[in-house]
Amino acid sequence: MSAPASSSGKRCSWCGMLNAANFDACSKCAAVLSPARQLMFVTPASTEFTIKAPSEAYAPSSPSGASTVNDSLHFDTSSVDALSTLGLGPVFISGQTVAHAVAGCLLIYALISLAGAVVALSQIALEPNKPAVVARPTDILPAGEVLTLLIRVVLMAVALLSALFFLIWIYRAHRNLKALGATDLSYSPGWAVGGFFVPILNIVRPYQVISEIWKASAYRARRSRGASWIYESTPVFVTAWWGLWLFSGFLDFITATMIFGVGQGNEAPVIRYRLLSYLANIACAALAVAVVLKINASQEEANRVNSERVRRSSLNLISRGDQL
């Protein structure tokens, strides 16, 4: 069975228009035309496939009636460029405002944790001078315990607000990946957020989601686009952030267990675990701020580069039209 004949050139992956080999943009829909790394030819007289370099493909000696077929990665990249040129497809939505809101809430969270650590240190310092039996009414709490309780309540409220902004930011950052040209993503934006609420799975899934967002937004990944982000690496401080988050949660669980399990007068171990939890919260919040701001900066730069490329392609098309 013979294949249909067509002339050689650059075929638009969006509208199918066959353009001259020296065109950078489609003459019909203005989509960006990027030369494929390899071109596959099918000759009318045979069903055998021949792989040729682009320079050979566009040479005058190319067989007449040859048709070019782009590989899947080139098709994905060209399709994203074409959709961006036409103003269709995934649209990049800046997450800078939400990222700054997350960073602000986390900084407040770290400051409150620092206040809690100071209170815990003062309680530990006063512990050796504390009388063996404290004569006070059972319905009156000492000032240190009242301040600790207030800090815990405010800390929980700020943590909930931080979590809300953080989930909104994750949804937006993951949704922007396709607009930036990333393909073969493991999760959808909805599942990137939903993984936080699945028991057991939420021990590892949030880290996997953040790792995917980080790698797909990386500088080298946005230069080559497509699925090349898979070969990027996740920085150590991202892993440290999630490890500290799990460690802080474990310390909170131990502290709550000891509060309900120990008798009055044996509070020193509880205070020490609480102090360690506050310190872990401070470190975790600082690393989380770095993760959010760095990913946001990377995506903003990627969007700027993509917009500049589309603008140049549009200007080239207009220039060629004027010349014609």
C-alpha positions in Angstrom: 0.0 0.0 0.0 1.6 3.3 -1.1 1.7 6.4 1.1 0.2 9.7 -0.1 2.7 12.0 -1.7 3.5 15.5 -0.6 6.3 18.0 -1.0 9.0 18.5 1.7 8.9 21.4 4.1 7.8 22.4 7.6 4.4 21.0 8.4 2.5 22.9 11.1 1.6 20.6 14.0 -1.5 22.7 14.8 -3.3 23.3 11.5 -1.5 20.9 9.2 -0.3 23.6 6.7 2.8 22.7 4.8 5.2 25.7 4.8 8.5 26.4 3.2 11.6 25.1 4.9 12.9 28.5 5.8 9.7 29.6 7.5 9.8 30.1 11.3 6.0 30.5 11.7 3.0 29.0 10.0 1.7 31.2 7.1 -1.8 30.1 7.9 -2.3 30.2 11.7 1.0 31.9 12.8 2.0 28.9 14.9 5.7 28.6 15.8 7.5 26.2 13.5 10.4 24.5 15.2 12.6 22.1 13.1 12.4 18.5 14.3 15.5 16.8 15.5 14.8 13.9 13.1 12.5 13.7 10.2 10.9 10.5 9.0 10.2 10.0 5.3 7.7 7.6 3.6 8.2 7.2 -0.1 5.3 6.4 -2.3 6.9 3.3 -3.8 7.7 1.7 -0.5 6.4 1.4 3.0 10.0 1.4 4.4 10.8 4.3 6.8 14.0 6.3 6.3 15.4 8.6 9.0 17.2 11.6 7.8 18.8 14.7 9.4 17.0 18.0 8.9 19.7 19.3 6.6 19.3 16.3 4.3 15.6 16.5 4.5 15.4 20.0 3.0 18.2 19.5 0.5 17.3 19.5 -3.2 18.3 15.9 -3.5 15.4 14.8 -1.2 13.1 12.3 -2.9 10.0 13.9 -4.5 6.8 13.1 -2.9 8.4 12.7 0.6 6.3 13.7 3.6 7.7 14.8 7.0 6.4 13.3 10.2 7.5 14.9 13.5 8.2 12.8 16.5 5.9 12.9 19.5 8.0 15.1 21.6 8.4 17.7 18.9 4.7 17.5 18.2 3.9 18.2 21.9 6.3 21.2 22.0 5.0 22.6 18.7 1.4 22.2 19.8 2.1 24.2 23.0 3.8 26.9 21.0 0.9 27.0 18.5 -1.7 27.2 21.2 0.2 30.0 22.9 0.6 31.9 19.7 -3.2 31.7 19.1 -4.0 32.5 22.7 -5.6 29.1 23.3 -4.8 26.1 25.5 -3.4 26.3 29.1 -3.0 29.9 30.3 -0.3 30.9 32.8 -1.8 32.5 35.9 0.8 34.3 38.1 1.0 32.8 41.6 3.1 35.6 43.0 0.4 37.1 45.2 -0.5 33.7 46.7 3.1 32.8 47.2 3.8 36.0 49.1 0.7 35.3 51.3 2.0 31.8 52.0 5.5 33.3 52.9 3.9 35.9 55.2 1.8 33.4 57.1 4.8 31.0 57.5 6.9 33.9 58.8 4.2 34.7 61.4 4.1 31.0 62.2 7.9 30.9 62.8 7.7 34.0 65.0 5.0 32.5 67.2 6.9 29.3 67.4 10.0 31.3 68.5 7.9 32.9 71.3 6.7 29.5 72.3 10.3 28.3 72.4 11.3 31.2 74.7 8.5 30.4 77.1 9.5 26.7 77.1 13.1 27.7 77.8 12.0 29.9 80.7 9.9 27.0 82.1 12.8 24.6 81.9 15.1 27.2 83.6 12.7 27.6 86.5 12.0 23.9 86.8 15.0 23.1 89.3 13.7 25.9 91.6 10.1 24.8 91.5 8.8 23.6 94.9 8.1 19.9 95.1 4.4 20.6 96.0 2.8 23.7 94.7 -0.1 24.9 96.9 -2.6 26.6 94.6 -6.3 26.1 93.8 -6.8 23.4 91.1 -8.9 25.8 88.9 -6.1 28.4 88.6 -3.3 27.8 86.0 0.2 29.4 86.4 1.1 32.2 84.1 3.5 30.1 82.1 0.9 27.5 81.3 -1.7 30.2 80.4 0.8 31.8 78.0 1.7 28.4 76.5 -2.0 27.6 75.9 -2.5 31.0 74.2 0.5 30.4 72.0 -0.7 27.0 71.0 -4.2 28.3 70.1 -2.8 31.2 68.0 -0.2 28.9 66.4 -3.0 26.5 65.3 -5.0 29.3 63.8 -2.0 30.6 61.8 -1.2 27.1 60.7 -4.7 26.6 59.3 -4.5 29.9 57.4 -1.0 29.0 56.1 -2.3 25.6 54.9 -5.2 27.2 53.1 -2.9 29.6 51.1 -0.4 26.8 50.6 -2.9 24.5 49.0 -4.2 27.3 46.7 -0.6 28.0 45.7 0.1 24.3 45.0 -3.0 24.1 42.7 -2.0 27.2 40.8 1.7 26.3 40.5 0.9 22.8 39.2 -1.7 24.0 36.8 0.9 26.4 35.3 3.2 23.6 34.4 1.3 22.7 31.2 1.1 26.4 30.3 4.9 26.4 30.6 5.2 23.4 28.2 5.7 20.5 30.6 4.3 17.1 29.5 4.0 13.6 31.0 3.1 15.0 34.5 2.2 12.3 37.1 -0.5 14.3 38.8 -3.3 16.7 38.0 -3.7 20.0 39.8 -6.7 18.6 41.7 -4.9 15.4 42.7 -1.9 17.5 43.7 -4.0 19.1 46.4 -6.2 16.0 47.2 -3.1 13.9 48.1 -2.8 16.0 51.3 -6.1 14.6 52.6 -5.6 10.8 52.0 -4.5 9.0 55.1 -1.1 7.2 55.0 -0.6 8.5 51.4 -0.2 12.0 52.7 3.0 11.0 54.3 4.8 10.9 50.8 2.4 12.3 48.2 2.8 16.0 49.1 6.6 15.7 48.8 6.2 14.0 45.4 3.9 16.7 44.2 6.3 19.5 45.3 9.2 17.6 43.7 7.3 17.4 40.4 6.5 21.1 40.5 10.1 22.0 41.3 11.6 19.9 38.6 9.1 20.8 35.9 9.7 24.5 36.7 13.5 24.3 36.6 15.6 26.4 34.3 17.0 23.6 32.2 13.6 22.0 32.0 11.9 25.1 30.6 14.7 25.6 28.0 14.1 22.1 26.4 10.4 21.9 27.5 8.4 18.7 27.0 9.1 15.8 29.3 12.8 16.6 29.9 12.0 17.8 33.4 11.9 14.1 34.5 15.7 14.1 34.5 16.0 17.1 36.8 17.0 16.5 40.5 15.2 17.7 43.6 17.3 19.9 45.9 18.3 18.6 49.3 16.6 21.4 51.1 13.2 20.4 49.6 13.7 16.9 51.1 14.8 18.5 54.4 11.7 20.7 54.5 9.3 17.7 54.2 11.4 15.6 56.7 11.2 18.4 59.3 7.5 18.7 58.7 7.0 15.0 59.5 9.4 15.2 62.5 7.4 18.2 63.9 4.2 16.3 63.6 5.7 13.4 65.3 6.9 15.6 68.2 3.4 17.1 68.5 1.9 13.6 68.7 4.4 12.6 71.4 3.7 15.8 73.4 -0.1 15.3 73.3 0.3 11.7 74.4 2.5 12.7 77.3 0.1 15.5 78.4 -2.8 13.0 78.7 -0.6 10.2 80.0 1.5 11.8 82.8 0.4 13.0 86.2 0.7 16.4 87.7 4.2 17.5 88.7 6.0 15.5 85.9 5.9 18.3 83.3 9.6 18.6 82.4 9.7 16.0 79.7 6.6 17.5 78.1 8.1 21.0 78.0 11.3 19.6 76.5 9.5 17.9 73.7 7.4 21.0 73.1 10.6 23.1 72.9 12.0 20.7 70.3 8.7 20.9 68.4 8.9 24.7 68.3 12.5 24.6 67.0 11.5 22.1 64.3 8.5 24.4 63.3 10.9 27.4 62.9 13.2 25.5 60.6 10.4 23.9 58.6 8.7 27.3 58.1 11.9 28.8 56.9 12.5 26.0 54.4 8.9 26.1 53.2 9.2 29.9 52.4 12.4 29.2 50.4 10.6 26.4 48.4 7.5 28.5 47.6 9.4 31.6 46.6 12.0 29.8 44.5 9.4 27.8 42.6 7.3 31.0 42.0 10.4 32.9 40.8 11.3 30.0 38.4 7.8 29.9 36.9 7.6 33.7 36.5 10.9 33.6 34.6 9.7 30.7 32.5 6.6 32.5 31.5 8.6 35.6 30.6 10.9 33.6 28.4 7.9 31.8 26.7 6.1 35.1 26.1 9.2 36.7 24.6 9.6 33.7 22.2 6.0 33.9 21.1 6.4 37.7 20.6 9.5 37.2 18.4 7.7 34.6 16.3 4.8 36.9 15.8 7.1 39.8 14.7 8.9 37.5 12.3 5.6 36.5 10.8 4.5 40.1 10.4 7.9 40.9 8.9 7.7 38.1 6.3 4.1 39.2 5.5 5.3 42.7 4.8 8.1 41.4 2.6 5.6 39.4 0.5 
